[in-house]
């Protein structure tokens, strides 16, 4: 069970202006008030918030999939380029080895 906060106690420290000491005692009161407001949300508001979160998540997931496809496409192009370079280097190596053999 929770004891409800009294309005005069919450208003007292904020009006006194005594500095940081009075502000520290005010925070739990504000948090409790916010918690009470959260409990007061209707089912429709909760459902709206849930659907909004699901939609945002769906959009972000789609963006992540698209970025992954771009990344994979770039990697595949890089693989093809490196394989081509490797093939050219192997061919050059073979040519130089043959030339070296002929000179001996």
Secondary structure in CASP SS format (residue, H / E / C, confidence):
PFRMAT SS
TARGET T0000
AUTHOR 0000-0000-0000
METHOD secondary structure of the structure
MODEL  1
X C 1.00
X C 1.00
X C 1.00
X C 1.00
X C 1.00
X C 1.00
X H 1.00
X H 1.00
X H 1.00
X H 1.00
X H 1.00
X H 1.00
X H 1.00
X H 1.00
X H 1.00
X H 1.00
X C 1.00
X C 1.00
X C 1.00
X H 1.00
X H 1.00
X H 1.00
X H 1.00
X H 1.00
X H 1.00
X H 1.00
X H 1.00
X H 1.00
X H 1.00
X H 1.00
X H 1.00
X H 1.00
X H 1.00
X H 1.00
X H 1.00
X H 1.00
X H 1.00
X H 1.00
X H 1.00
X C 1.00
X C 1.00
X C 1.00
X H 1.00
X H 1.00
X H 1.00
X H 1.00
X H 1.00
X H 1.00
X H 1.00
X H 1.00
X H 1.00
X H 1.00
X H 1.00
X H 1.00
X H 1.00
X H 1.00
X H 1.00
X H 1.00
X H 1.00
X H 1.00
X H 1.00
X H 1.00
X H 1.00
X H 1.00
X H 1.00
X H 1.00
X H 1.00
X H 1.00
X H 1.00
X H 1.00
X H 1.00
X H 1.00
X H 1.00
X H 1.00
X H 1.00
X H 1.00
X H 1.00
X H 1.00
X H 1.00
X H 1.00
X H 1.00
X H 1.00
X H 1.00
X H 1.00
X H 1.00
X H 1.00
X H 1.00
X H 1.00
X H 1.00
X H 1.00
X H 1.00
X H 1.00
X H 1.00
X H 1.00
X H 1.00
X H 1.00
X H 1.00
X H 1.00
X H 1.00
X H 1.00
X H 1.00
X H 1.00
X H 1.00
X C 1.00
END
